[in-house]
Amino acid sequence: MALNRVTAGELQGRQFRYYDYVMVAFVVILLLSNIVGAEKRSVIDLPWIGLWPFGAGILFFPISYVLDDVLTEVYGYARARRVTWAAFAALIFMAGMEWVVVHLPVAEGWNGQAAYERVFGSGWRIVGASLAAFWVGDFLNAFVLAKMKIWTQGKALWTRTIGSTIIGEGADSLIFYPLAFYGLPDWPVQALLMVMLSQFVLKVSWEVILTPVTYAVVGFLKKREGIDVYDEGTNFSPFHTRV
């Protein structure tokens, strides 16, 4: 099936078969990554290097960047922007829900409050850092990929998926860890820098490893949707709401 090369502006009112599914997957992975793995610092014993700390969320969070690449590559920056805002709103709701539930009065005889506060009682620093890092990193990732697609005329997909991840994930790590953990007794500066570096390296490595998967998903979606979107003439402002 031949793909129609179109600009984002030519897709007004068009319905897509799989866009909603990719959006839901993106939001779910993002929320679970922030709930389950954002704060835990793990360690692995690497040959010739020794013990190397890393944030546990690294195992799953990079999948959201792969999906962001897929959204931008297949459906264009404007629709990826809509998903980013949906995910941002979901993160805010999740943070609000966590705060309310943690601070609800405890019923007599229930002894799980301390554990509940430890797991779900993220402080304002972590919540704010997570929101800021996600917002900046995700928009940078989509912007760079969309621009590189035009520059490369749609060739060499791997260059823009990896290139956009380097920029987006780099910004994410640089923003999140200092804002969330700098100055805390459990996070000395050396450990903070090592985790931040390892997060960046591992996130980009995940993108490289998952490149065949990205190719397969992008190829499948483009074939099924019958389009190849180029963001020529797109308004790249993150605050522009039209698709």
Order of alpha helices (4+ residues) and beta strands (2+ residues): beta-alpha-beta-beta-alpha-alpha-alpha-alpha-alpha-alpha-alpha-beta
